[in-house]
Amino acid sequence: MQAYGLARLVNHFGWTWVGILSQEGDYGRLSSQIFKEEIVKAGVCVAFSEIIPAINSKIKIDQIVEVITRSSAKVIAILSVDVYASLFMEELATIDVTERLWLATEAPSVPNKNVVRAVHGTLGLVNHNGEMPGFEDFFFNLKPSWFPNDPYIKNFWDETFHCQWAQDPGNQSIVKSNKEITHTTCSGTENLRDVEVYSNINDLRVTYNVYKSTYAAAHALHNMLSCRPEEGPFVNGSCARIHDYKSWQVGLIRKKQQTDGLHSLGKDYRGCTYSLSV
C-alpha cells in the first residue's frame, strides 16, 4: 500500500526521473515492482533500481552510493523498513551526497546527528495511528504468567527488558542457549510502563492498523453472514456460503466496504491509511 502512496506522490509533483532503492527480500521486491509499474504507467522514467542488502555490507553500500552520485536523478525512493534504511543512511552520511530528495515508505529515524544532513527534507509515509479502546489496559497489565506455554511472550519480554529467562526443561525454545547470559534474570513482574518506546501507546502504528484490519475482516464476515439471497454482492445477487466461503469473497466484500464507507462505534474501519512525515 505504501508503494502506491509514493507513486501517487511522484505523479502529483510531476517528477519524471526517479531512482529506486529497495530492501532485500519479499517486501522490497514487491514494493519495488508495484512502485515501478505505477510510475511508469504515468510516464515516469526509472533512472536506476538498486537493492539495499539485508546484512549491512560496506562494499554493496559503496556500490549503491556510486550509482547515486553518478546518476542525474534528484528524486530517490527508498522502499524499505526503517531499520534497513537507517543503516544505509548512516553509511550515506559519511559521503557528500546532497541535493537529493528522498521518498521513503517509512518515516526514517535519525540515529545520530551525522545523518541529519543526509536525510534533510525526506518525505516519508507512515501508518496512521489512533486510539484502540481497551488496548492500553490490556497491554500494560500483560504478564508472561498469563501465557506460560507461549514462547513468543517470553521472547518479547526478553528483548524488551534485556533480561534472560532461567532454563525451563519443559520448554527449551524460550531459552537462547547460544547466547551468553549477560543480562539479568527475567522475573515476569517487570513493568511495561517503564519502557520509553511504549510511553505513548496510541503511537503504535502497525498495531493500530492490525486492529483496524481485524475489525474490517470481522465486519466483512458479519456482512457475509447477514447476506440475503438476491441482495448479495456476487453474480445475480447471490451470497457466499458462510460455511464454505473463499478468501476472495471476503476480499470483495472488504472492497465494497471501502467504497460504501464502513463506520461502527464511531470509528472508521475502511483499512490502512497513511500520514505524510517530513
The 8 nearest C-alpha neighbors of each residue, nearest first, counted from 0:
[[1, 3, 2, 4, 271, 30, 272, 5],
 [2, 0, 4, 3, 104, 5, 124, 273],
 [1, 3, 34, 5, 4, 0, 30, 6],
 [4, 2, 6, 0, 1, 5, 34, 7],
 [5, 3, 1, 7, 2, 6, 8, 0],
 [4, 6, 8, 2, 7, 3, 1, 9],
 [7, 5, 3, 9, 8, 4, 38, 34],
 [8, 6, 10, 4, 5, 9, 11, 3],
 [7, 9, 5, 11, 6, 10, 4, 12],
 [10, 8, 6, 7, 11, 12, 14, 13],
 [9, 11, 13, 7, 8, 12, 6, 14],
 [12, 10, 8, 9, 13, 7, 14, 6],
 [13, 11, 10, 9, 14, 8, 7, 15],
 [12, 14, 10, 11, 9, 15, 43, 8],
 [13, 15, 9, 12, 16, 10, 43, 17],
 [14, 16, 43, 44, 13, 17, 42, 9],
 [17, 15, 44, 72, 46, 45, 14, 43],
 [16, 18, 74, 45, 46, 75, 72, 15],
 [19, 17, 75, 47, 46, 45, 48, 72],
 [20, 18, 48, 76, 75, 47, 77, 49],
 [19, 21, 77, 49, 50, 48, 78, 76],
 [22, 20, 78, 27, 50, 79, 77, 51],
 [23, 21, 27, 51, 79, 50, 24, 52],
 [22, 24, 52, 53, 51, 50, 27, 21],
 [25, 23, 27, 26, 28, 22, 53, 29],
 [24, 26, 28, 27, 29, 23, 30, 22],
 [27, 25, 29, 28, 24, 30, 22, 79],
 [28, 26, 22, 21, 30, 25, 29, 24],
 [27, 29, 25, 31, 26, 30, 24, 32],
 [30, 28, 32, 31, 26, 27, 25, 33],
 [31, 29, 27, 33, 2, 32, 28, 26],
 [30, 32, 34, 28, 29, 33, 27, 35],
 [31, 33, 29, 35, 30, 34, 36, 28],
 [34, 32, 30, 36, 31, 35, 37, 29],
 [33, 35, 31, 2, 37, 32, 36, 6],
 [36, 34, 32, 38, 37, 33, 39, 31],
 [35, 37, 33, 39, 34, 38, 40, 32],
 [36, 38, 34, 40, 35, 39, 6, 33],
 [37, 39, 41, 43, 40, 35, 6, 36],
 [40, 38, 43, 42, 41, 36, 37, 35],
 [41, 39, 37, 38, 42, 36, 43, 35],
 [42, 40, 38, 39, 43, 37, 10, 36],
 [41, 43, 39, 40, 44, 38, 15, 10],
 [42, 44, 15, 39, 38, 41, 16, 45],
 [45, 43, 16, 15, 46, 39, 17, 42],
 [46, 44, 17, 47, 18, 16, 43, 48],
 [45, 47, 18, 17, 16, 44, 72, 48],
 [48, 46, 18, 45, 19, 49, 17, 66],
 [47, 49, 19, 20, 18, 50, 46, 45],
 [48, 50, 20, 19, 21, 47, 63, 51],
 [51, 49, 21, 22, 20, 23, 52, 48],
 [50, 52, 22, 23, 21, 20, 53, 49],
 [53, 51, 23, 54, 55, 50, 22, 56],
 [52, 54, 23, 55, 51, 22, 83, 24],
 [55, 53, 52, 56, 51, 83, 23, 86],
 [54, 56, 52, 53, 57, 86, 60, 87],
 [57, 55, 59, 58, 60, 54, 52, 61],
 [56, 58, 60, 59, 61, 55, 90, 62],
 [59, 57, 61, 56, 60, 62, 63, 55],
 [58, 60, 62, 56, 61, 57, 63, 52],
 [61, 59, 57, 63, 62, 58, 56, 64],
 [60, 62, 64, 58, 59, 63, 57, 65],
 [61, 63, 59, 65, 60, 64, 58, 66],
 [64, 62, 60, 66, 65, 61, 67, 59],
 [65, 63, 67, 61, 66, 62, 68, 60],
 [64, 66, 62, 68, 63, 67, 69, 61],
 [67, 65, 63, 69, 64, 68, 70, 62],
 [68, 66, 64, 70, 65, 69, 63, 72],
 [67, 69, 65, 70, 66, 64, 96, 71],
 [70, 68, 66, 67, 65, 71, 64, 72],
 [71, 69, 67, 72, 68, 66, 46, 47],
 [70, 72, 73, 69, 68, 67, 46, 16],
 [73, 71, 70, 74, 17, 16, 18, 46],
 [72, 74, 99, 100, 71, 75, 98, 17],
 [75, 73, 100, 17, 72, 99, 101, 18],
 [76, 74, 18, 101, 17, 19, 102, 100],
 [77, 75, 102, 19, 103, 101, 20, 18],
 [78, 76, 103, 20, 79, 21, 102, 19],
 [79, 77, 21, 104, 27, 20, 103, 76],
 [78, 80, 22, 21, 77, 84, 27, 81],
 [79, 81, 82, 83, 105, 84, 78, 104],
 [80, 82, 84, 83, 107, 105, 85, 79],
 [81, 83, 85, 84, 80, 86, 79, 108],
 [84, 82, 86, 85, 81, 80, 87, 79],
 [83, 85, 81, 87, 86, 82, 79, 88],
 [86, 84, 88, 82, 87, 83, 81, 89],
 [87, 85, 89, 83, 88, 84, 82, 90],
 [86, 88, 84, 90, 85, 89, 91, 83],
 [87, 89, 91, 85, 90, 86, 92, 84],
 [90, 88, 86, 92, 91, 87, 114, 85],
 [89, 91, 87, 88, 92, 93, 86, 60],
 [90, 92, 88, 93, 89, 94, 87, 117],
 [91, 93, 114, 89, 117, 90, 94, 88],
 [94, 92, 91, 90, 95, 89, 113, 114],
 [95, 93, 92, 91, 96, 90, 64, 117],
 [94, 96, 97, 93, 92, 91, 117, 68],
 [97, 95, 94, 68, 117, 91, 98, 99],
 [96, 98, 99, 95, 117, 116, 100, 94],
 [99, 97, 100, 73, 96, 117, 74, 119],
 [100, 98, 73, 97, 74, 101, 75, 96],
 [99, 101, 74, 73, 121, 75, 120, 102],
 [100, 102, 121, 75, 76, 74, 99, 122],
 [103, 101, 76, 122, 123, 121, 77, 75],
 [102, 104, 123, 77, 105, 76, 78, 122],
 [105, 103, 124, 78, 1, 123, 79, 77],
 [106, 104, 103, 124, 125, 123, 81, 107],
 [105, 107, 123, 125, 124, 276, 103, 108],
 [108, 106, 81, 105, 109, 85, 123, 84],
 [107, 109, 110, 85, 106, 81, 82, 84],
 [108, 110, 111, 114, 107, 115, 85, 112],
 [111, 109, 108, 114, 112, 85, 89, 113],
 [112, 110, 113, 109, 114, 115, 89, 108],
 [111, 113, 114, 115, 110, 109, 116, 92],
 [112, 114, 111, 115, 92, 116, 89, 117],
 [113, 115, 92, 117, 112, 116, 111, 89],
 [116, 114, 112, 118, 117, 113, 119, 109],
 [115, 117, 119, 114, 118, 113, 92, 112],
 [116, 118, 114, 92, 115, 119, 97, 91],
 [119, 117, 115, 121, 116, 120, 114, 101],
 [118, 120, 116, 121, 115, 117, 114, 100],
 [119, 121, 118, 277, 122, 100, 101, 99],
 [122, 120, 101, 118, 119, 277, 102, 100],
 [123, 121, 277, 102, 276, 103, 101, 120],
 [124, 122, 106, 103, 276, 105, 102, 104],
 [125, 123, 275, 104, 105, 274, 106, 276],
 [126, 124, 274, 105, 273, 106, 127, 123],
 [125, 127, 273, 204, 272, 274, 128, 205],
 [126, 128, 273, 272, 274, 204, 125, 129],
 [129, 127, 204, 202, 207, 126, 201, 203],
 [130, 128, 201, 207, 131, 202, 127, 204],
 [129, 131, 201, 132, 128, 207, 200, 202],
 [130, 132, 134, 133, 129, 207, 201, 210],
 [133, 131, 134, 130, 135, 136, 129, 137],
 [132, 134, 135, 136, 131, 137, 138, 130],
 [135, 133, 137, 131, 136, 132, 138, 200],
 [134, 136, 138, 137, 133, 139, 200, 132],
 [137, 135, 139, 134, 138, 133, 140, 141],
 [138, 136, 134, 140, 135, 139, 141, 133],
 [137, 139, 141, 135, 140, 136, 134, 191],
 [138, 140, 141, 136, 191, 137, 135, 192],
 [139, 141, 137, 138, 136, 142, 191, 190],
 [142, 140, 138, 139, 137, 143, 145, 191],
 [141, 143, 144, 145, 187, 140, 188, 146],
 [144, 142, 145, 146, 187, 152, 147, 153],
 [145, 143, 147, 142, 146, 187, 141, 148],
 [146, 144, 143, 142, 147, 141, 148, 149],
 [145, 147, 144, 149, 143, 148, 152, 142],
 [146, 148, 144, 149, 145, 143, 150, 153],
 [149, 147, 146, 150, 170, 144, 152, 145],
 [148, 150, 146, 151, 147, 152, 153, 143],
 [151, 149, 173, 153, 152, 154, 148, 172],
 [152, 150, 154, 153, 149, 155, 173, 156],
 [153, 151, 155, 154, 150, 149, 143, 156],
 [152, 154, 156, 150, 155, 151, 157, 143],
 [153, 155, 157, 151, 156, 152, 150, 158],
 [156, 154, 152, 158, 153, 157, 159, 151],
 [157, 155, 153, 159, 154, 158, 160, 152],
 [156, 158, 154, 162, 161, 155, 159, 160],
 [159, 157, 161, 155, 156, 160, 154, 162],
 [160, 158, 156, 157, 161, 155, 194, 162],
 [159, 161, 162, 157, 158, 156, 189, 185],
 [162, 160, 158, 157, 159, 182, 163, 183],
 [161, 163, 182, 183, 157, 185, 184, 160],
 [164, 162, 184, 185, 157, 182, 183, 165],
 [165, 163, 185, 184, 166, 174, 162, 157],
 [164, 166, 167, 163, 184, 185, 174, 186],
 [167, 165, 168, 164, 174, 171, 173, 170],
 [166, 168, 169, 170, 171, 165, 174, 173],
 [169, 167, 170, 171, 166, 172, 165, 174],
 [168, 170, 167, 171, 166, 148, 172, 173],
 [171, 169, 167, 172, 168, 173, 148, 174],
 [170, 172, 173, 174, 168, 167, 169, 166],
 [173, 171, 174, 170, 150, 175, 167, 176],
 [172, 174, 150, 171, 170, 154, 153, 175],
 [175, 173, 172, 176, 171, 166, 164, 167],
 [174, 176, 177, 178, 173, 172, 171, 163],
 [177, 175, 178, 174, 179, 171, 180, 166],
 [176, 178, 175, 179, 174, 180, 172, 173],
 [179, 177, 176, 175, 180, 181, 174, 163],
 [178, 180, 181, 177, 176, 175, 182, 163],
 [179, 181, 182, 178, 163, 183, 162, 176],
 [180, 182, 179, 183, 163, 162, 178, 184],
 [183, 181, 162, 180, 163, 161, 184, 179],
 [182, 184, 162, 163, 185, 181, 161, 180],
 [183, 185, 163, 162, 164, 186, 182, 165],
 [186, 184, 162, 164, 163, 187, 183, 157],
 [185, 187, 188, 184, 189, 164, 162, 163],
 [188, 186, 189, 185, 143, 142, 144, 156],
 [187, 189, 186, 190, 142, 185, 143, 144],
 [190, 188, 187, 191, 186, 160, 185, 193],
 [191, 189, 192, 193, 188, 139, 194, 140],
 [190, 192, 193, 194, 139, 189, 197, 138],
 [193, 191, 190, 194, 139, 198, 197, 195],
 [192, 194, 191, 190, 195, 198, 197, 189],
 [195, 193, 191, 192, 196, 197, 198, 190],
 [194, 196, 198, 197, 193, 192, 199, 191],
 [195, 197, 198, 194, 199, 200, 193, 203],
 [198, 196, 195, 199, 200, 194, 192, 191],
 [199, 197, 195, 196, 200, 192, 194, 193],
 [200, 198, 197, 201, 202, 196, 203, 195],
 [199, 201, 197, 202, 203, 198, 135, 130],
 [200, 202, 130, 199, 129, 203, 128, 131],
 [203, 201, 200, 204, 199, 128, 129, 207],
 [204, 202, 206, 201, 205, 200, 207, 128],
 [203, 205, 128, 207, 206, 126, 202, 127],
 [206, 204, 208, 207, 203, 209, 126, 128],
 [205, 207, 209, 204, 203, 208, 210, 128],
 [208, 206, 210, 204, 205, 209, 128, 203],
 [207, 209, 211, 210, 205, 206, 271, 212],
 [208, 210, 212, 206, 207, 211, 213, 205],
 [209, 211, 207, 208, 213, 212, 206, 214],
 [212, 210, 208, 214, 213, 268, 209, 215],
 [211, 213, 215, 209, 214, 210, 270, 208],
 [214, 212, 216, 210, 211, 215, 209, 217],
 [213, 215, 217, 211, 212, 216, 218, 210],
 [214, 216, 212, 218, 213, 217, 268, 211],
 [215, 217, 219, 213, 218, 214, 212, 220],
 [218, 216, 214, 220, 219, 215, 221, 213],
 [219, 217, 221, 215, 220, 216, 222, 214],
 [218, 220, 216, 222, 217, 221, 252, 253],
 [219, 221, 223, 217, 218, 222, 224, 216],
 [222, 220, 218, 224, 223, 219, 217, 225],
 [223, 221, 225, 219, 224, 220, 226, 218],
 [222, 224, 220, 226, 221, 225, 219, 239],
 [223, 225, 221, 222, 226, 241, 220, 239],
 [226, 224, 222, 223, 221, 227, 220, 238],
 [227, 225, 223, 224, 231, 238, 222, 228],
 [226, 228, 230, 231, 229, 225, 238, 237],
 [227, 229, 230, 237, 238, 231, 236, 226],
 [228, 230, 236, 237, 231, 227, 235, 238],
 [231, 229, 236, 228, 227, 237, 232, 226],
 [230, 232, 236, 238, 237, 233, 229, 226],
 [233, 231, 236, 237, 238, 230, 234, 252],
 [232, 234, 237, 236, 231, 238, 235, 239],
 [235, 233, 236, 237, 232, 231, 238, 229],
 [236, 234, 237, 233, 229, 231, 232, 230],
 [237, 235, 229, 231, 230, 233, 234, 232],
 [236, 238, 231, 233, 229, 235, 228, 234],
 [239, 237, 231, 226, 228, 233, 240, 236],
 [240, 238, 244, 241, 223, 237, 248, 243],
 [241, 239, 243, 244, 242, 238, 223, 224],
 [240, 242, 244, 243, 239, 224, 223, 220],
 [243, 241, 240, 244, 239, 224, 245, 223],
 [244, 242, 240, 241, 245, 239, 246, 248],
 [243, 245, 240, 241, 239, 242, 246, 248],
 [246, 244, 248, 247, 243, 249, 239, 240],
 [245, 247, 249, 248, 250, 244, 251, 243],
 [248, 246, 250, 249, 245, 251, 244, 252],
 [249, 247, 251, 250, 245, 246, 252, 244],
 [248, 250, 252, 246, 247, 251, 219, 253],
 [251, 249, 247, 253, 248, 252, 254, 246],
 [252, 250, 248, 254, 253, 249, 247, 255],
 [251, 253, 255, 249, 254, 250, 219, 256],
 [254, 252, 250, 256, 251, 255, 219, 249],
 [255, 253, 257, 251, 256, 252, 250, 258],
 [254, 256, 252, 258, 257, 253, 259, 251],
 [255, 257, 253, 259, 254, 258, 260, 261],
 [258, 256, 254, 269, 260, 255, 259, 253],
 [257, 259, 255, 256, 260, 254, 261, 269],
 [258, 260, 256, 257, 255, 261, 254, 269],
 [261, 259, 257, 256, 258, 262, 269, 267],
 [260, 262, 256, 269, 268, 267, 259, 257],
 [263, 261, 267, 266, 265, 268, 260, 264],
 [262, 264, 265, 266, 261, 267, 268, 218],
 [265, 263, 266, 262, 267, 268, 261, 132],
 [264, 266, 263, 262, 267, 268, 261, 132],
 [267, 265, 263, 264, 262, 268, 261, 211],
 [266, 268, 262, 269, 261, 263, 265, 260],
 [269, 267, 211, 270, 215, 261, 266, 262],
 [268, 270, 257, 267, 261, 260, 215, 256],
 [271, 269, 268, 212, 211, 272, 215, 208],
 [272, 270, 208, 273, 269, 126, 127, 212],
 [273, 271, 127, 126, 270, 274, 208, 269],
 [272, 274, 126, 127, 125, 124, 275, 271],
 [273, 275, 125, 127, 124, 126, 276, 272],
 [276, 274, 124, 123, 125, 277, 273, 122],
 [275, 277, 123, 122, 124, 106, 274, 125],
 [276, 122, 121, 123, 120, 275, 106, 119]]
